[in-house]
């Protein structure tokens, strides 16, 4: 399992037949995922005596979050999946965040900082995604009013203080385990060649593009 979309990256080896499912894990400090990810995966697998072609699946948190981190994680997961000829599973970081609290049957609103005064917003019921979109603070305030709001960044908690968000720890790679178990059991895997990062935002070209000038105004 690979999670490099947040402030810190992490990797985990999981065996659901073991009493302690998470066999090995490692945190990748700061923005070091691009240099440390593959060496960490190789080291953990070697120390555990695992082979790549023996995995049931490669799991990656494919965003939203740091553009570089997301790209690194997705690229590595796709490469490992192809090299070992094993299935690929992609899990949303917003889904992990929503699953970190017990919302029961109520809707959980997961919010992450997207920069430029915007937020990644995910609305969930249990592990079922209702929607994931990019929103302004005002839109989040309206969408999440009266619901259970969860964040893992103090900046987000402060910006949405009126909603009284629950501040939790940043989701780690191992937190994707329930999603992975469900996906393996149902046989729902990604098309590795077609999988793209879950950026949930406009490109810089779209953000900074100048509006077209009407012909009559030229």
CORTA-V633266 format. One record per pair of residues at least 12 apart in sequence whose ideal C-beta (glycine too) atoms are under 6 Angstrom apart, sorted by the first residue. I is the first residue (numbers start at 1). J is the second residue. Records with the same first field share a line. If there is no record, write none. Layout:
BEGIN
I->J + J
END
This chain:
BEGIN
1->59 + 173 + 176
2->60 + 73 + 77 + 173
3->61 + 172 + 173
4->33 + 69 + 72 + 73
5->61 + 63 + 65 + 69 + 70 + 93
6->65 + 170
8->27
9->28 + 33
10->27 + 172 + 173
11->26 + 40 + 41 + 173
12->25 + 173 + 174
13->44 + 48
14->177
22->174
23->48
24->44 + 48
25->174
26->40
33->69 + 72
34->72
37->76
38->76
52->84
53->84
55->86
56->184
57->87 + 89 + 184
58->77 + 80 + 81 + 86 + 88
59->89 + 176 + 180
60->73 + 74 + 77 + 90
61->91 + 93
62->74 + 90 + 197 + 198
63->197 + 198 + 199
64->120 + 198 + 199 + 200
65->93
70->197
74->197
78->192
81->192
87->189
88->189 + 190 + 192
89->180 + 183
90->190 + 195
91->176 + 179
92->198
94->110 + 122 + 132
96->171 + 175
97->110 + 150 + 152 + 171
98->110 + 122 + 124
100->168
101->150 + 166
103->148
106->148
107->123 + 125 + 147
108->124 + 148
109->123 + 144 + 147 + 149
110->122 + 150
111->151 + 156
113->153 + 155 + 156
114->134 + 201
118->134 + 136
119->135 + 140
120->200
121->133 + 135 + 140
132->200
134->200 + 201
137->159
144->163
149->163 + 165
150->166
151->165 + 167
152->168 + 170
END
